Amino acid sequence: MTDQACIQFLQWSLPKLRMRWKGFRKVRGQVCKHIERRLNALELADAEGYRSLLERNRDEWDVLDSLCRVTISRFYRDREVFRSLEQEVLVRLCEHEMARGAPELRCWSIGCASGEEPYTLALLWNLGAARLSRAMKISILATDADPNMIERAKQGCFASGSLSDLPRHWRTNGFVRDRNRFCVRPEERGKVIFLAQDIRAAEPAGLFHLILCRNLVFTYFEEEFQKEILTRLRDKLHDHGVLVVGIHEALPSGTTGFLRWPGCSGIYRKT
């Protein structure tokens, strides 16, 4: 399948999945490889053949949906975001919740893939924001639509390349070497609970002080769907809770109920 054929296929199929082509332009290579493998498995000659199959078989749309998942992830991705969380955002949240007598901060990482984002948050809490961890506890729920990715995340072991952006002392003190892999220490792993759940269809119980929804909803989903999910996310935040999106993402037009955190790209406070 040529690149142009894949582009045309995605431009046709993505809107039917409530996704948008704009978000896939730069990462289409990964998705096109997934689709090509599916064509080979089905012994189909080209994308037109797959399109005909989709028009005949509604169940195949669920398969295509899974092929369109983008799993680009690494520890400490967008380091300025995590520095802002460590130096300012978590400090403010802790102060506010301690004044209310709350025992812990509840955090939710959406689209966690193989776990790098929630584990980064756990490392930040234990190794970067120790003054906070002595005063309060933190619990981190991490969800992803792909059960296979969730199982990988639970193992908590990664190749060295995934750790390259981390501060050096985090790499030294946050992992245990297992041959050619680096496994997150039990102290950090114990702070994260993983759950297979699709943000498009459901959300976990309870309210959260911090929600990370980065490089997923506001990149790949169509704008009206973004608005629907954003309303649900706002309802899942405590008053004065914080939503973090990707540094290259923006909340959909007409959004109310959030204020940008001063000086921090991609960070918003619920109003």
PyMOL commands that set and color helices and strands:
alter all, ss='L'
color gray80, all
select helices_A, chain A and resi 3-17+21-24+28-41+47-56+60-67+79-99+116-128+130-133+147-155+160-163+168-174+186-189+217-220+223-235
alter helices_A, ss='H'
color red, helices_A
select strands_A, chain A and resi 104-110+137-144+157-159+175-178+181-184+192-196+208-212+237-244+258-260+267-270
alter strands_A, ss='S'
color yellow, strands_A
deselect
rebuild
show_as cartoon
